[in-house]
Amino acid sequence: MGFWSLLAAILYGGVFALFTFWRVDVVDSQTARGIIAAFLLGLYCGVVTFGTSDEKRSLSLPGQTVLGVALACAIAALFDASSEGYIVAVLVGLILGYTADKWVAHVDFT
C-alpha cells in the first residue's frame, strides 16, 4: 500500500471510529454530514485515480476494494446506519472498489 492509500485508510478509519464508537453529536445537521460524505467520496476517487493511473500501478485491486469498503462503512457510520445499513455499505464498497478500474479509465488528466 502506498502513502496515499495508507493515509486514506487512516482517515476512513478515524471517521468510522469517531461516528461509531464515540457518537459525536456535534454534526447533527444532515447537510454537514452530506458534505463530509462527499469529501470522503472525493478523497477515495482521488486516491484510486492517482494510485492506478501510472504504468506502474501503486494500488492493487484488493487494496482499492478494501478502501471502497472502508469508505462505505465510514459513510454508514456517519449517517448512523443500522446493521442492515452496514451490510449494504459493505456490498456497495465491494462493488465500488472492484469496478474502480472501469470508471478510472474515463478520467482524463489533460
Order of alpha helices (4+ residues) and beta strands (2+ residues): alpha-alpha-alpha-alpha-alpha
